[in-house]
Amino acid sequence: MARVFTLEEAQALMPEVKRMTLPAFDLAMSLAEDLETAEAAGLDEEAQALRERVQALVESWAEGIRELGADVKGLWLVDFDSGDGYWCWAHPEEALDHWHSYDGGFRSRVPADQRPVPVEP
């Protein structure tokens, strides 16, 4: 069963999430620039190697995030299960302060303090 987080528990993990995300993001952006250059120059083997490096970097980042008990819902997008939806953070946001329902997804996020009150069964 997936771990359920209070907002405070999820927020307490944010320094680690950010510590893992910022260098991975910066390296991915640098590799993406190199990839664009290699593709423009027709350097197919170099471009393929760069694609593989980016893929491995993103997979490693995602695995680290999952080890914290969070879900990776997209590139640089981290969700913590709240029991009725997700506390949602996307790089480069400063704080974890959004929530969305299980069905709603990122586009339906609301500020955490506007989260609907969960209905008890």
PLY file of the C-alpha trace (Angstrom):
ply
format ascii 1.0
element vertex 121
property float x
property float y
property float z
element edge 120
property int vertex1
property int vertex2
end_header
0.00 0.00 0.00
1.23 3.50 -0.82
2.19 5.79 2.01
-0.27 8.54 2.87
1.24 11.90 3.88
-0.08 14.82 5.85
0.85 18.13 4.29
3.41 18.66 7.05
5.02 15.24 6.46
5.29 15.90 2.72
6.66 19.40 3.30
9.31 17.97 5.64
10.67 15.94 2.70
10.89 18.91 0.35
14.49 19.85 1.18
15.54 16.35 0.08
13.30 16.46 -3.01
14.84 19.79 -4.00
18.37 18.59 -3.21
17.81 15.70 -5.63
15.93 17.68 -8.26
18.00 20.81 -8.80
21.26 19.15 -9.91
19.38 16.57 -12.00
17.40 19.35 -13.69
20.51 21.45 -14.34
22.41 18.50 -15.82
19.41 17.49 -17.95
19.19 21.03 -19.36
22.90 21.00 -20.19
22.62 17.59 -21.85
19.56 18.79 -23.79
21.59 21.71 -25.16
24.39 19.32 -26.17
21.80 17.02 -27.75
20.32 19.88 -29.77
23.80 20.80 -31.00
24.64 17.19 -31.91
21.34 16.76 -33.77
21.83 20.00 -35.68
25.31 18.84 -36.70
24.02 15.45 -37.81
26.07 13.61 -35.18
23.67 10.69 -34.83
25.80 8.47 -32.56
26.62 11.34 -30.21
22.97 12.41 -30.17
21.86 8.87 -29.30
24.41 8.67 -26.48
23.13 11.98 -25.11
19.51 10.78 -25.29
20.51 7.70 -23.29
22.30 9.84 -20.69
19.23 12.06 -20.28
16.99 9.00 -19.96
19.27 7.41 -17.34
19.44 10.69 -15.40
15.66 11.10 -15.31
15.15 7.45 -14.33
17.70 7.79 -11.51
16.02 10.97 -10.25
12.58 9.33 -10.38
13.81 6.27 -8.47
15.25 8.51 -5.74
11.95 10.35 -5.43
10.01 7.07 -5.22
12.37 5.89 -2.47
11.13 8.82 -0.41
7.58 7.45 -0.75
6.41 10.02 -3.29
5.11 9.49 -6.82
6.64 10.89 -9.97
3.80 12.08 -12.20
5.86 13.78 -14.88
9.20 15.34 -15.56
10.23 17.20 -12.39
6.70 16.72 -11.00
6.33 15.11 -7.56
3.11 14.03 -5.84
2.60 12.85 -2.27
-0.55 10.79 -1.61
-2.85 12.66 0.78
-5.41 9.87 1.11
-7.91 11.67 -1.11
-5.62 13.13 -3.75
-2.08 14.43 -3.94
0.05 17.17 -2.46
1.69 18.38 -5.66
5.04 20.05 -6.39
6.70 20.93 -9.68
10.22 22.24 -10.14
11.08 25.15 -9.78
8.33 25.94 -7.26
9.68 27.13 -3.93
7.24 25.26 -1.70
4.90 22.30 -1.66
1.60 24.14 -1.37
-0.81 22.64 -3.92
-3.23 19.74 -3.90
-5.26 17.94 -6.55
-7.72 15.04 -6.55
-6.79 11.58 -7.78
-8.83 12.12 -10.94
-8.14 15.81 -11.47
-4.44 15.82 -12.14
-1.98 18.68 -12.30
-4.26 21.04 -14.21
-6.86 20.87 -11.45
-4.46 21.84 -8.66
-5.64 24.22 -5.99
-3.70 25.88 -3.17
-3.32 23.38 -0.33
-5.36 25.60 1.99
-8.28 25.37 -0.49
-8.30 21.55 -0.52
-11.87 20.27 -0.15
-12.55 18.75 3.24
-12.34 14.95 2.88
-15.65 13.16 3.37
-15.52 10.40 5.98
-17.03 7.05 4.85
0 1
1 2
2 3
3 4
4 5
5 6
6 7
7 8
8 9
9 10
10 11
11 12
12 13
13 14
14 15
15 16
16 17
17 18
18 19
19 20
20 21
21 22
22 23
23 24
24 25
25 26
26 27
27 28
28 29
29 30
30 31
31 32
32 33
33 34
34 35
35 36
36 37
37 38
38 39
39 40
40 41
41 42
42 43
43 44
44 45
45 46
46 47
47 48
48 49
49 50
50 51
51 52
52 53
53 54
54 55
55 56
56 57
57 58
58 59
59 60
60 61
61 62
62 63
63 64
64 65
65 66
66 67
67 68
68 69
69 70
70 71
71 72
72 73
73 74
74 75
75 76
76 77
77 78
78 79
79 80
80 81
81 82
82 83
83 84
84 85
85 86
86 87
87 88
88 89
89 90
90 91
91 92
92 93
93 94
94 95
95 96
96 97
97 98
98 99
99 100
100 101
101 102
102 103
103 104
104 105
105 106
106 107
107 108
108 109
109 110
110 111
111 112
112 113
113 114
114 115
115 116
116 117
117 118
118 119
119 120
